[in-house]
Amino acid sequence: MKLCTFQSRNDSNGPARVGLVLAGEAEVLDLAAAEAATGATASGHFASMLALIDGGEAALAGCRALAEAPRASAVLPLDGLRLLAPIPEPRQIRDCLVFEEHLQNCLVTAEKMTGQKGAIPPVWYEQPIYYKANRFSVVGPGHDVVWPAYSSIMDYELELACVIGRTGVDIPAERSAEHIFGYTIFNDCSARDAQLREMAGQLGPAKGKDFDTGNVFGPWIVTADEIGDPYALAMEVRVNGERRGGGNSRAMQHRFDAILAHISASETIHAGEIVCSGTVGTGCGLEIGRFPEAGDVVTLEIEKIGILENRFVRR
């Protein structure tokens, strides 16, 4: 299933609602409206995407039942809707760095920009490396990414993200799939000049990543059962329609099973968190020495998930 959060395109101040994207991706079933149309007592599962995730298998079963006989009054044309980030305010965002090609390419470009030669440290191969992102600066497809005033060099980053569906601690790698609700696309927007400057201080990233509209997710969450194998997904980035790079999720040095086992060691991870893969090789401008300009439209595409598209703007 493809699950989205939406508003009416004509009412950006209206309530956010949860929908099921129907076959063909031209229509969306308003799940709360569909449930109400059955005359059943509201379950509460469709009040928000977090409520749906918290509802577990019962909520997913409810989605399937409503999809089998959708009420016409609850079916909306997708082109009349404004998609938001699937989880507008996640409980946590953690972003990893698991594609070796990306890291190697960035080190080469960073050396050209700063004159400082770097190498991949042994710990990168030994365990997943990650940081926590700002969960309050999340936007969705079609939303403008606003260039931070302190930066001259902005960048996009193409990443695969998994959504946690079950709370747990000390999760064995072999049981990690039980804790994954689904997958979405992440554009980890980066102020590269700020990031390169602050990372020299051996801490961060901070303002290289933390600015309003900097974390872009979408267009929806595809449930894990529909994705099947998450380690065989083609990934591509285009700028103004021109292909700039991409790769495949099979190149992940550490996969989500190892990532969740590492993160959950003596630390509870919660349903509604998002864990991101880090950038696929050639999935950002820094790797190829070619950055987006103000007004450019950046399109990220991942097989079986869809397309996440946003414009970069200066204000």
Buried (B, 14 or more C-beta within 10 A) or exposed (E): BBBBBBBBBEEEEEEBBBBBBBEEEEBBBBBBBBBBBEEEEEBBBBBBBBBBBBBBEEBBEBBEEBBEEBBEEBBBEBEEBBBBBBBBEBBBBBBBBBBBBBBBBBBBBBEEEEEEEEEEEEEBEEEBBBEEBBBEBBBBBBBEBBBBEEBEBBBBBBBBBBBBBBBBEEBEBEEBEEBBBBBBBBBBBBBBBBBBBBBEEEEBBBBBBBBEBBBBBBBBBBBBEEBEEBBEBBBBBBBEEEEBBBBBBEBBBBBBBBBBBBBBEEEEBBBBBBBBBBBBBBBBBBBEEEBBEEEBEBBBBBEBBBBBBBBBEEE
